[in-house]
């Protein structure tokens, strides 16, 4: 930023180092994070964001920023800080308020791990998203260096701080849906609505509703210059400070409205400051367009690398390396969403939901293991989850448990399904693990398993039957005795096919089979004899029973919707 004559000119920072702990604190300010104890300048670059789990200790990258969800006792925090120091972590974030005792101060000093407090009322999920944005490695996939003059996505915070310094006022940058993208320092000087926006990363609904009723958004979108917004009407709460007025300007890319910039000011901006904010909105527009392009490019590149890695072909080892993985034991997971009615009516919504779930899936897996990765390939999101060396059974069960935990936490109007592949001892076995995940997922999509997560071992028979159904021409089933019984049922409105199926499923136990059909055992025996007569089938012949059972299973599979 510099002054030119009587005007203010915003000069974008062309190259910023990857985020250090000091820069994270500078960008997020004291509204969200505050230093409790320790040296925040010790770590050069943040290597990653990890959630602390005392029951299942995650693997830490170097200089990790660890979120201590659930930690509140000073003694426990001191023990964790000491342990994290031995593992090369940079900082531990715990929920405020926290008054450090001598033991915690000593642990932070000896270990070199800084302890930060996280504001009450704010979401850990939102914090994780902001921290990962700020600490994202732009060179993770060995892509070309950034274009000169173009900063990373996390540097939208730096732009917000530059605008705030330019106008000498706190600034927020929001998208079209009033979701917070970045904010400047000095937010503690503002009103409750701004604080709630920072904590929740979303403008409070009541505030947005009032702005809509007053036509503020329409005025902002119609004008290409800053619009002054008077303070809100009194809320009636004498304990709350009054809402402060703001100046806002739309962020545009051509005719498209990308979002808005909001500046807390006591009065309308002068002509000079209005011009400065107008010029700044162009820079923000470039950043937002770059962010969207970068996100799309990163998704495509990650999908291409993941597809290559899962092929276990000549380029797989290089793809594994570029994804940040090692030649280590892992399990492949395959996720998709199904809703037959919605898929035909609203394909755009289904595609959007797949992308949303893929992003959430990738974040969930990375919280379990820092080198885990996921990407959408076609209509299926594949994830590679590295696991510590252990036996095959335990590894697959753990992967299934992680998938179940994800589905329990994620919200979706559709029906997410996850297939878990076999344990892969190294990257050369990823193709087999992917095949297993796809086969398990196909069983889940068919609806025959009646569950949302499955390992291949859990549904192996169903997978084999589906593959057998693919091999048998449609006209060949039913045939022989089963075909004759089906024809008799269609002609006489009988129920002999279901009788035979129940008997076979009950392994010949008439009492169990008749109870399943809600008929008297004598009635069931009569129907079974009639089925044997009509079909001319010898039920004492094991080959005849096997043939009938397979045909009946394949008929059920083909009648079920293979979504």
Secondary structure as UniProt FT lines:
FT   STRAND          2..4
FT   TURN            5..6
FT   STRAND          7..9
FT   HELIX           21..32
FT   STRAND          33..37
FT   TURN            40..41
FT   STRAND          48..51
FT   TURN            54..55
FT   TURN            62..63
FT   STRAND          64..67
FT   TURN            69..70
FT   HELIX           74..86
FT   TURN            87..88
FT   STRAND          91..95
FT   HELIX           102..111
FT   STRAND          114..118
FT   TURN            120..121
FT   HELIX           124..134
FT   TURN            138..141
FT   TURN            148..149
FT   HELIX           153..155
FT   HELIX           156..167
FT   STRAND          171..175
FT   TURN            176..177
FT   STRAND          179..183
FT   HELIX           187..189
FT   HELIX           192..200
FT   HELIX           205..213
FT   TURN            214..215
FT   HELIX           216..222
FT   STRAND          227..229
FT   TURN            238..239
FT   STRAND          246..253
FT   TURN            254..255
FT   STRAND          256..264
FT   HELIX           271..311
FT   TURN            314..315
FT   HELIX           316..322
FT   TURN            323..324
FT   STRAND          330..338
FT   HELIX           340..345
FT   HELIX           347..368
FT   TURN            370..371
FT   STRAND          373..377
FT   TURN            378..379
FT   STRAND          380..386
FT   HELIX           392..409
FT   STRAND          415..424
FT   HELIX           427..429
FT   HELIX           430..446
FT   STRAND          453..455
FT   HELIX           456..459
FT   HELIX           460..471
FT   HELIX           474..476
FT   HELIX           480..492
FT   HELIX           496..505
FT   TURN            506..508
FT   HELIX           510..517
FT   HELIX           521..535
FT   TURN            539..540
FT   HELIX           542..559
//
